[in-house]
Amino acid sequence: MTKKDIAEKIGITEQTLHNWKKNKKLLYEIVINYFSNENNLNISKEEKDLLEAFRELSEEEKKLYSYEIKARALRKKLG
């Protein structure tokens, strides 16, 4: 995601983002890191697809599937 994309997404101008870089360094870093981590995760296409599908679930479904995945991983680890 470009800085222009980030600015548009949060409803500011690209110039404002540039000003934050100079005058509000921590705020700038927080915003840039948030969008970098959100969109540039070092994960496969399949993992990204699963994450998108997961986000569409209800909170209860998310909890259920999270517990199931963690239990499977733990069983595998204990093996």
Biopython code that builds the backbone (N, CA, C, O; Angstrom):
import numpy as np
from Bio.PDB.StructureBuilder import StructureBuilder

atoms = [
    (1, "MET", "N", (0.852, -1.169, 0.000)),
    (1, "MET", "CA", (0.000, 0.000, 0.000)),
    (1, "MET", "C", (0.901, 1.235, 0.000)),
    (1, "MET", "O", (1.834, 1.341, 0.796)),
    (2, "THR", "N", (0.606, 2.155, -0.899)),
    (2, "THR", "CA", (1.419, 3.369, -0.999)),
    (2, "THR", "C", (0.985, 4.382, 0.064)),
    (2, "THR", "O", (-0.066, 4.244, 0.690)),
    (3, "LYS", "N", (1.812, 5.385, 0.246)),
    (3, "LYS", "CA", (1.463, 6.440, 1.205)),
    (3, "LYS", "C", (0.214, 7.185, 0.745)),
    (3, "LYS", "O", (-0.578, 7.642, 1.569)),
    (4, "LYS", "N", (0.040, 7.309, -0.558)),
    (4, "LYS", "CA", (-1.169, 7.938, -1.093)),
    (4, "LYS", "C", (-2.391, 7.093, -0.718)),
    (4, "LYS", "O", (-3.414, 7.633, -0.298)),
    (5, "ASP", "N", (-2.285, 5.784, -0.869)),
    (5, "ASP", "CA", (-3.381, 4.876, -0.506)),
    (5, "ASP", "C", (-3.711, 4.986, 0.984)),
    (5, "ASP", "O", (-4.876, 5.021, 1.378)),
    (6, "ILE", "N", (-2.659, 5.038, 1.797)),
    (6, "ILE", "CA", (-2.853, 5.143, 3.247)),
    (6, "ILE", "C", (-3.582, 6.439, 3.584)),
    (6, "ILE", "O", (-4.538, 6.439, 4.359)),
    (7, "ALA", "N", (-3.127, 7.538, 3.000)),
    (7, "ALA", "CA", (-3.752, 8.838, 3.260)),
    (7, "ALA", "C", (-5.235, 8.812, 2.879)),
    (7, "ALA", "O", (-6.081, 9.281, 3.640)),
    (8, "GLU", "N", (-5.543, 8.272, 1.720)),
    (8, "GLU", "CA", (-6.940, 8.187, 1.280)),
    (8, "GLU", "C", (-7.758, 7.316, 2.227)),
    (8, "GLU", "O", (-8.897, 7.649, 2.556)),
    (9, "LYS", "N", (-7.179, 6.209, 2.662)),
    (9, "LYS", "CA", (-7.898, 5.275, 3.522)),
    (9, "LYS", "C", (-8.282, 5.914, 4.858)),
    (9, "LYS", "O", (-9.358, 5.641, 5.390)),
    (10, "ILE", "N", (-7.399, 6.768, 5.404)),
    (10, "ILE", "CA", (-7.693, 7.381, 6.706)),
    (10, "ILE", "C", (-8.259, 8.796, 6.580)),
    (10, "ILE", "O", (-8.470, 9.475, 7.585)),
    (11, "GLY", "N", (-8.502, 9.238, 5.347)),
    (11, "GLY", "CA", (-9.193, 10.505, 5.129)),
    (11, "GLY", "C", (-8.364, 11.753, 5.336)),
    (11, "GLY", "O", (-8.859, 12.779, 5.802)),
    (12, "ILE", "N", (-7.083, 11.651, 4.979)),
    (12, "ILE", "CA", (-6.220, 12.831, 5.051)),
    (12, "ILE", "C", (-5.521, 12.996, 3.707)),
    (12, "ILE", "O", (-5.595, 12.123, 2.842)),
    (13, "THR", "N", (-4.839, 14.135, 3.547)),
    (13, "THR", "CA", (-4.083, 14.330, 2.312)),
    (13, "THR", "C", (-2.714, 13.692, 2.461)),
    (13, "THR", "O", (-2.235, 13.440, 3.567)),
    (14, "GLU", "N", (-2.110, 13.443, 1.334)),
    (14, "GLU", "CA", (-0.750, 12.905, 1.349)),
    (14, "GLU", "C", (0.210, 13.905, 1.997)),
    (14, "GLU", "O", (1.179, 13.510, 2.645)),
    (15, "GLN", "N", (-0.061, 15.195, 1.821)),
    (15, "GLN", "CA", (0.753, 16.244, 2.440)),
    (15, "GLN", "C", (0.672, 16.174, 3.960)),
    (15, "GLN", "O", (1.679, 16.358, 4.645)),
    (16, "THR", "N", (-0.521, 15.908, 4.491)),
    (16, "THR", "CA", (-0.669, 15.774, 5.943)),
    (16, "THR", "C", (0.179, 14.623, 6.444)),
    (16, "THR", "O", (0.852, 14.741, 7.468)),
    (17, "LEU", "N", (0.150, 13.517, 5.733)),
    (17, "LEU", "CA", (0.973, 12.369, 6.110)),
    (17, "LEU", "C", (2.449, 12.746, 6.093)),
    (17, "LEU", "O", (3.207, 12.360, 6.983)),
    (18, "HIS", "N", (2.843, 13.488, 5.092)),
    (18, "HIS", "CA", (4.236, 13.962, 5.001)),
    (18, "HIS", "C", (4.574, 14.886, 6.179)),
    (18, "HIS", "O", (5.667, 14.804, 6.739)),
    (19, "ASN", "N", (3.641, 15.760, 6.549)),
    (19, "ASN", "CA", (3.863, 16.658, 7.689)),
    (19, "ASN", "C", (4.007, 15.866, 8.984)),
    (19, "ASN", "O", (4.831, 16.201, 9.836)),
    (20, "TRP", "N", (3.192, 14.802, 9.129)),
    (20, "TRP", "CA", (3.312, 13.951, 10.323)),
    (20, "TRP", "C", (4.700, 13.332, 10.389)),
    (20, "TRP", "O", (5.274, 13.193, 11.469)),
    (21, "LYS", "N", (5.234, 12.964, 9.236)),
    (21, "LYS", "CA", (6.569, 12.352, 9.201)),
    (21, "LYS", "C", (7.605, 13.319, 9.775)),
    (21, "LYS", "O", (8.541, 12.905, 10.460)),
    (22, "LYS", "N", (7.428, 14.612, 9.487)),
    (22, "LYS", "CA", (8.365, 15.619, 9.986)),
    (22, "LYS", "C", (8.066, 16.052, 11.414)),
    (22, "LYS", "O", (8.983, 16.204, 12.221)),
    (23, "ASN", "N", (6.776, 16.253, 11.735)),
    (23, "ASN", "CA", (6.417, 16.900, 12.996)),
    (23, "ASN", "C", (5.822, 15.980, 14.064)),
    (23, "ASN", "O", (5.860, 16.301, 15.252)),
    (24, "LYS", "N", (5.280, 14.856, 13.649)),
    (24, "LYS", "CA", (4.657, 13.914, 14.590)),
    (24, "LYS", "C", (5.165, 12.513, 14.251)),
    (24, "LYS", "O", (4.410, 11.652, 13.797)),
    (25, "LYS", "N", (6.452, 12.308, 14.483)),
    (25, "LYS", "CA", (7.112, 11.085, 14.025)),
    (25, "LYS", "C", (6.480, 9.811, 14.571)),
    (25, "LYS", "O", (6.336, 8.832, 13.840)),
    (26, "LEU", "N", (6.102, 9.813, 15.841)),
    (26, "LEU", "CA", (5.509, 8.617, 16.422)),
    (26, "LEU", "C", (4.167, 8.299, 15.762)),
    (26, "LEU", "O", (3.900, 7.143, 15.432)),
    (27, "LEU", "N", (3.331, 9.303, 15.571)),
    (27, "LEU", "CA", (2.043, 9.101, 14.919)),
    (27, "LEU", "C", (2.254, 8.561, 13.505)),
    (27, "LEU", "O", (1.578, 7.622, 13.085)),
    (28, "TYR", "N", (3.179, 9.151, 12.786)),
    (28, "TYR", "CA", (3.486, 8.701, 11.428)),
    (28, "TYR", "C", (3.916, 7.235, 11.435)),
    (28, "TYR", "O", (3.429, 6.443, 10.628)),
    (29, "GLU", "N", (4.811, 6.877, 12.325)),
    (29, "GLU", "CA", (5.305, 5.499, 12.390)),
    (29, "GLU", "C", (4.190, 4.523, 12.748)),
    (29, "GLU", "O", (4.126, 3.425, 12.196)),
    (30, "ILE", "N", (3.314, 4.916, 13.668)),
    (30, "ILE", "CA", (2.195, 4.054, 14.054)),
    (30, "ILE", "C", (1.292, 3.789, 12.848)),
    (30, "ILE", "O", (0.916, 2.645, 12.593)),
    (31, "VAL", "N", (0.947, 4.835, 12.114)),
    (31, "VAL", "CA", (0.062, 4.692, 10.958)),
    (31, "VAL", "C", (0.726, 3.837, 9.878)),
    (31, "VAL", "O", (0.110, 2.908, 9.356)),
    (32, "ILE", "N", (1.952, 4.142, 9.551)),
    (32, "ILE", "CA", (2.659, 3.392, 8.504)),
    (32, "ILE", "C", (2.829, 1.938, 8.904)),
    (32, "ILE", "O", (2.595, 1.044, 8.090)),
    (33, "ASN", "N", (3.230, 1.686, 10.136)),
    (33, "ASN", "CA", (3.408, 0.310, 10.590)),
    (33, "ASN", "C", (2.095, -0.466, 10.591)),
    (33, "ASN", "O", (2.065, -1.644, 10.237)),
    (34, "TYR", "N", (1.021, 0.193, 10.985)),
    (34, "TYR", "CA", (-0.275, -0.476, 10.995)),
    (34, "TYR", "C", (-0.624, -0.968, 9.592)),
    (34, "TYR", "O", (-0.968, -2.136, 9.408)),
    (35, "PHE", "N", (-0.537, -0.090, 8.616)),
    (35, "PHE", "CA", (-0.919, -0.479, 7.268)),
    (35, "PHE", "C", (0.107, -1.402, 6.627)),
    (35, "PHE", "O", (-0.264, -2.240, 5.805)),
    (36, "SER", "N", (1.362, -1.278, 6.968)),
    (36, "SER", "CA", (2.371, -2.189, 6.443)),
    (36, "SER", "C", (2.133, -3.593, 6.976)),
    (36, "SER", "O", (2.193, -4.563, 6.220)),
    (37, "ASN", "N", (1.865, -3.710, 8.266)),
    (37, "ASN", "CA", (1.630, -5.022, 8.858)),
    (37, "ASN", "C", (0.329, -5.631, 8.374)),
    (37, "ASN", "O", (0.244, -6.843, 8.173)),
    (38, "GLU", "N", (-0.677, -4.803, 8.188)),
    (38, "GLU", "CA", (-1.984, -5.294, 7.773)),
    (38, "GLU", "C", (-1.946, -5.824, 6.346)),
    (38, "GLU", "O", (-2.567, -6.846, 6.051)),
    (39, "ASN", "N", (-1.241, -5.159, 5.475)),
    (39, "ASN", "CA", (-1.335, -5.489, 4.062)),
    (39, "ASN", "C", (-0.102, -6.146, 3.473)),
    (39, "ASN", "O", (-0.150, -6.652, 2.352)),
    (40, "ASN", "N", (0.978, -6.147, 4.193)),
    (40, "ASN", "CA", (2.200, -6.734, 3.659)),
    (40, "ASN", "C", (2.709, -7.867, 4.521)),
    (40, "ASN", "O", (3.916, -8.065, 4.660)),
    (41, "LEU", "N", (1.779, -8.611, 5.101)),
    (41, "LEU", "CA", (2.179, -9.746, 5.909)),
    (41, "LEU", "C", (2.919, -10.746, 5.038)),
    (41, "LEU", "O", (2.569, -10.951, 3.876)),
    (42, "ASN", "N", (3.925, -11.355, 5.596)),
    (42, "ASN", "CA", (4.697, -12.334, 4.860)),
    (42, "ASN", "C", (3.992, -13.681, 4.950)),
    (42, "ASN", "O", (4.490, -14.617, 5.574)),
    (43, "ILE", "N", (2.815, -13.764, 4.311)),
    (43, "ILE", "CA", (2.033, -14.987, 4.338)),
    (43, "ILE", "C", (1.623, -15.352, 2.922)),
    (43, "ILE", "O", (1.626, -14.511, 2.022)),
    (44, "SER", "N", (1.277, -16.596, 2.741)),
    (44, "SER", "CA", (0.908, -17.085, 1.414)),
    (44, "SER", "C", (-0.465, -16.570, 1.000)),
    (44, "SER", "O", (-1.212, -16.030, 1.815)),
    (45, "LYS", "N", (-0.781, -16.744, -0.265)),
    (45, "LYS", "CA", (-2.099, -16.368, -0.800)),
    (45, "LYS", "C", (-3.186, -17.150, -0.076)),
    (45, "LYS", "O", (-4.234, -16.593, 0.252)),
    (46, "GLU", "N", (-2.949, -18.428, 0.174)),
    (46, "GLU", "CA", (-3.939, -19.257, 0.876)),
    (46, "GLU", "C", (-4.195, -18.727, 2.284)),
    (46, "GLU", "O", (-5.341, -18.675, 2.730)),
    (47, "GLU", "N", (-3.128, -18.333, 2.987)),
    (47, "GLU", "CA", (-3.287, -17.783, 4.334)),
    (47, "GLU", "C", (-4.053, -16.456, 4.303)),
    (47, "GLU", "O", (-4.883, -16.196, 5.174)),
    (48, "LYS", "N", (-3.778, -15.630, 3.313)),
    (48, "LYS", "CA", (-4.505, -14.365, 3.176)),
    (48, "LYS", "C", (-5.984, -14.627, 2.919)),
    (48, "LYS", "O", (-6.846, -13.954, 3.484)),
    (49, "ASP", "N", (-6.277, -15.616, 2.059)),
    (49, "ASP", "CA", (-7.672, -15.964, 1.772)),
    (49, "ASP", "C", (-8.377, -16.440, 3.036)),
    (49, "ASP", "O", (-9.523, -16.071, 3.294)),
    (50, "LEU", "N", (-7.685, -17.263, 3.823)),
    (50, "LEU", "CA", (-8.273, -17.751, 5.071)),
    (50, "LEU", "C", (-8.528, -16.606, 6.043)),
    (50, "LEU", "O", (-9.556, -16.580, 6.719)),
    (51, "LEU", "N", (-7.604, -15.669, 6.113)),
    (51, "LEU", "CA", (-7.770, -14.517, 6.993)),
    (51, "LEU", "C", (-8.984, -13.685, 6.578)),
    (51, "LEU", "O", (-9.753, -13.238, 7.429)),
    (52, "GLU", "N", (-9.152, -13.482, 5.287)),
    (52, "GLU", "CA", (-10.316, -12.736, 4.801)),
    (52, "GLU", "C", (-11.611, -13.457, 5.163)),
    (52, "GLU", "O", (-12.573, -12.829, 5.604)),
    (53, "ALA", "N", (-11.633, -14.773, 4.975)),
    (53, "ALA", "CA", (-12.830, -15.554, 5.311)),
    (53, "ALA", "C", (-13.093, -15.503, 6.810)),
    (53, "ALA", "O", (-14.241, -15.381, 7.237)),
    (54, "PHE", "N", (-12.035, -15.597, 7.609)),
    (54, "PHE", "CA", (-12.156, -15.559, 9.065)),
    (54, "PHE", "C", (-12.800, -14.255, 9.519)),
    (54, "PHE", "O", (-13.625, -14.250, 10.432)),
    (55, "ARG", "N", (-12.427, -13.163, 8.888)),
    (55, "ARG", "CA", (-12.960, -11.848, 9.256)),
    (55, "ARG", "C", (-14.452, -11.725, 8.981)),
    (55, "ARG", "O", (-15.113, -10.854, 9.546)),
    (56, "GLU", "N", (-14.986, -12.577, 8.130)),
    (56, "GLU", "CA", (-16.418, -12.536, 7.811)),
    (56, "GLU", "C", (-17.268, -13.300, 8.822)),
    (56, "GLU", "O", (-18.495, -13.198, 8.799)),
    (57, "LEU", "N", (-16.633, -14.064, 9.708)),
    (57, "LEU", "CA", (-17.361, -14.862, 10.690)),
    (57, "LEU", "C", (-17.853, -13.993, 11.845)),
    (57, "LEU", "O", (-17.347, -12.896, 12.082)),
    (58, "SER", "N", (-18.854, -14.515, 12.557)),
    (58, "SER", "CA", (-19.307, -13.832, 13.772)),
    (58, "SER", "C", (-18.245, -14.012, 14.850)),
    (58, "SER", "O", (-17.360, -14.858, 14.718)),
    (59, "GLU", "N", (-18.331, -13.231, 15.903)),
    (59, "GLU", "CA", (-17.355, -13.333, 16.989)),
    (59, "GLU", "C", (-17.383, -14.728, 17.624)),
    (59, "GLU", "O", (-16.337, -15.274, 17.974)),
    (60, "GLU", "N", (-18.569, -15.295, 17.770)),
    (60, "GLU", "CA", (-18.686, -16.632, 18.346)),
    (60, "GLU", "C", (-18.017, -17.672, 17.453)),
    (60, "GLU", "O", (-17.320, -18.558, 17.945)),
    (61, "GLU", "N", (-18.227, -17.567, 16.139)),
    (61, "GLU", "CA", (-17.594, -18.495, 15.208)),
    (61, "GLU", "C", (-16.077, -18.342, 15.226)),
    (61, "GLU", "O", (-15.345, -19.330, 15.162)),
    (62, "LYS", "N", (-15.610, -17.100, 15.313)),
    (62, "LYS", "CA", (-14.162, -16.864, 15.376)),
    (62, "LYS", "C", (-13.562, -17.554, 16.592)),
    (62, "LYS", "O", (-12.518, -18.198, 16.494)),
    (63, "LYS", "N", (-14.220, -17.420, 17.736)),
    (63, "LYS", "CA", (-13.737, -18.071, 18.960)),
    (63, "LYS", "C", (-13.695, -19.579, 18.783)),
    (63, "LYS", "O", (-12.696, -20.221, 19.109)),
    (64, "LEU", "N", (-14.778, -20.144, 18.267)),
    (64, "LEU", "CA", (-14.861, -21.586, 18.083)),
    (64, "LEU", "C", (-13.731, -22.096, 17.200)),
    (64, "LEU", "O", (-13.015, -23.024, 17.579)),
    (65, "TYR", "N", (-13.565, -21.494, 16.022)),
    (65, "TYR", "CA", (-12.531, -21.950, 15.099)),
    (65, "TYR", "C", (-11.133, -21.688, 15.653)),
    (65, "TYR", "O", (-10.224, -22.488, 15.430)),
    (66, "SER", "N", (-10.950, -20.597, 16.362)),
    (66, "SER", "CA", (-9.646, -20.318, 16.969)),
    (66, "SER", "C", (-9.279, -21.390, 17.989)),
    (66, "SER", "O", (-8.144, -21.866, 18.017)),
    (67, "TYR", "N", (-10.243, -21.767, 18.825)),
    (67, "TYR", "CA", (-9.993, -22.816, 19.817)),
    (67, "TYR", "C", (-9.690, -24.149, 19.142)),
    (67, "TYR", "O", (-8.804, -24.884, 19.578)),
    (68, "GLU", "N", (-10.430, -24.457, 18.077)),
    (68, "GLU", "CA", (-10.196, -25.711, 17.369)),
    (68, "GLU", "C", (-8.794, -25.755, 16.753)),
    (68, "GLU", "O", (-8.102, -26.769, 16.846)),
    (69, "ILE", "N", (-8.392, -24.675, 16.139)),
    (69, "ILE", "CA", (-7.065, -24.616, 15.521)),
    (69, "ILE", "C", (-5.973, -24.719, 16.576)),
    (69, "ILE", "O", (-4.996, -25.446, 16.397)),
    (70, "LYS", "N", (-6.138, -23.995, 17.669)),
    (70, "LYS", "CA", (-5.140, -24.045, 18.746)),
    (70, "LYS", "C", (-5.062, -25.442, 19.352)),
    (70, "LYS", "O", (-3.974, -25.920, 19.677)),
    (71, "ALA", "N", (-6.213, -26.100, 19.505)),
    (71, "ALA", "CA", (-6.219, -27.459, 20.060)),
    (71, "ALA", "C", (-5.506, -28.419, 19.117)),
    (71, "ALA", "O", (-4.735, -29.265, 19.571)),
    (72, "ARG", "N", (-5.747, -28.306, 17.816)),
    (72, "ARG", "CA", (-5.069, -29.171, 16.846)),
    (72, "ARG", "C", (-3.563, -28.946, 16.862)),
    (72, "ARG", "O", (-2.783, -29.897, 16.812)),
    (73, "ALA", "N", (-3.163, -27.686, 16.931)),
    (73, "ALA", "CA", (-1.729, -27.370, 16.955)),
    (73, "ALA", "C", (-1.079, -27.920, 18.217)),
    (73, "ALA", "O", (0.039, -28.434, 18.169)),
    (74, "LEU", "N", (-1.773, -27.814, 19.340)),
    (74, "LEU", "CA", (-1.246, -28.329, 20.598)),
    (74, "LEU", "C", (-1.125, -29.849, 20.560)),
    (74, "LEU", "O", (-0.122, -30.406, 21.004)),
    (75, "ARG", "N", (-2.161, -30.528, 20.021)),
    (75, "ARG", "CA", (-2.100, -31.986, 19.897)),
    (75, "ARG", "C", (-0.925, -32.408, 19.023)),
    (75, "ARG", "O", (-0.233, -33.380, 19.324)),
    (76, "LYS", "N", (-0.710, -31.680, 17.957)),
    (76, "LYS", "CA", (0.402, -31.976, 17.059)),
    (76, "LYS", "C", (1.746, -31.787, 17.769)),
    (76, "LYS", "O", (2.668, -32.589, 17.621)),
    (77, "LYS", "N", (1.825, -30.708, 18.536)),
    (77, "LYS", "CA", (3.050, -30.394, 19.262)),
    (77, "LYS", "C", (3.339, -31.451, 20.326)),
    (77, "LYS", "O", (4.492, -31.830, 20.530)),
    (78, "LEU", "N", (2.302, -31.923, 20.996)),
    (78, "LEU", "CA", (2.463, -32.929, 22.045)),
    (78, "LEU", "C", (2.674, -34.326, 21.472)),
    (78, "LEU", "O", (3.185, -35.226, 22.138)),
    (79, "GLY", "N", (2.271, -34.474, 20.236)),
    (79, "GLY", "CA", (2.351, -35.586, 19.447)),
    (79, "GLY", "C", (2.535, -36.926, 19.542)),
    (79, "GLY", "O", (2.542, -37.621, 18.527)),
]
sb = StructureBuilder()
sb.init_structure("model")
sb.init_model(0)
sb.init_chain("A")
sb.init_seg("    ")
for serial, (resi, resn, name, xyz) in enumerate(atoms, 1):
    if name == "N":
        sb.init_residue(resn, " ", resi, " ")
    sb.init_atom(name, np.array(xyz, "f"), 0.0, 1.0, " ", f" {name:<3s}", serial, name[0])
structure = sb.get_structure()
